[in-house]
Amino acid sequence: MRRRLLRACGVVTAGAALLLAGCSEGDGGAGGNGAAKGGGKGGKEPSASAPPTASPTPSPAGVDFTPDPSRAPKTTADADRLAREIVAGPDAWGPDYVKRTPYLSAPGSWPVLDANCTWEGGDRPGSVLSSVTAYSEIPAAGGKGPLRVAATVTVHRTESDADWEMSETLEEALRCPDQRLRDGERVIGLTSLGTPYGTGGNTSTIDTVLERGDYLNVAFKGRHYYTWLQSRVGQVTVATVVKGAPGYTEEAGANDAQVRANVIMQDRVKKQLGAQS
């Protein structure tokens, strides 16, 4: 795993550790769709969900979030509104990013990694109330290719359902280290790492999964970096993905933007669903 300091948002990666600290919504700059990874992820439908808990479940010490059951979405319509409030658009990524066309994923879309390690459209599981992906990019210019990014918010019925998704995300790279995203796009050599609260130096987020690999696109030559960063806050998972392009390196700031967008979405979840002081 990479070992370096991400100065934006006070993020440190040291081996496995992801310390998402000191970054809030105010740190953001101004600023192909379809069922495929790199805009939304899916998995098998879990077993029947347990009913929501009747009282708040405090987060581990050091994680500043206690959910308020009265603010939890109860319907798909409520969850759709919540997801759109949370999802990170280009303003969360940085001043050079703009919306892609189309900008938001199709309502009800849910990608599934099939037995052939190809991402295909599937049915949204009953454990998920809503999921939305917002697509942004730095357009191709000055000899550089288009740097494409996406942010996904998934609102589950319960925290245990969200935990299930985190586990499946961790397993996908183990099961399919080489994956076909869509026609002309693949990721190869994927590795994944989970850092739940209290492990690997993680003292600021309940659970985080990081995937890294090489991104291949027939539109331009060579291998480029690919990173997927997913976190859980209560019943909501938030994820950011960066697909590298010619002229960009991980060290050139794209990773900083990815972590910033992820933490901004975590912040928004806490503001929307946290217990009122």
PyMOL commands that set and color helices and strands:
alter all, ss='L'
color gray80, all
select helices_A, chain A and resi 8-10+25-27+69-71+76-86+90-93+159-175+250-252+254-273
alter helices_A, ss='H'
color red, helices_A
select strands_A, chain A and resi 3-6+11-14+17-19+98-104+111-113+119-121+128-138+147-156+179-182+185-194+207-217+220-233+236-243
alter strands_A, ss='S'
color yellow, strands_A
deselect
rebuild
show_as cartoon
